[in-house]
Amino acid sequence: MELQIRDKLTQEQWSPEQIAGNAKKNHIPMVSHERIYQFIRKDKQDGGKLDTH
């Protein structure tokens, strides 16, 4: 799931709301958009750049 989120954020420029909403619409198990924002903040703390996409 982490790889799918990274791909949508970086390659497709989707927002966390779009990622979670699309997953729900297509019955794909996914975390909430709030959890995706937490994932982005953690990535930033670890030196990542997900917050810039």
N, C-alpha and C positions, 0 to 999 in steps of 0.2 A: 504494500500500500504506500509506503514511503516513496518508493520510486515513481509510482503513478502521480503522487502529489507533486514531487519535484518536476516531473515532466510537464504537467499541466501549468505549473507556475512559471517555469523557465522557457519552455519551448512554445507553449500555446498562449502564454500571457493571461491565463485565467485567474480570476480572483478566488479566494477561499469560498465565497458564497456560490460562485459558479461551479466549483469542483464538487462541493457537497450537494448542491441542488441537482446537478447532472447525475451524480451517483444515485441519489434518491429516486429520481425520475426513471432511471434505468434499472432499478432494483439491485444496485451494486453495493455491497457492504462498504461503508465509509464512515469516518469520524465526522463530527460536526465542524462547521466553519470556525467555531471558537477554538477547537483543538488544532486546526490547521494554522491559525494565527499563533498559537502557543509554539507549534513546531517551527514557524518562521522566526519567532523571537529567540528560541533556543539555538537555531542555526546561526543567527546573528551574533549571539553571545559566544559561540564557538568559532567565530571568524568567518562564517559563511556569508553569502551575498543574496540569499533568497528574498530579503526585504527590498532589494533594489529592482525586482521584477514586477 
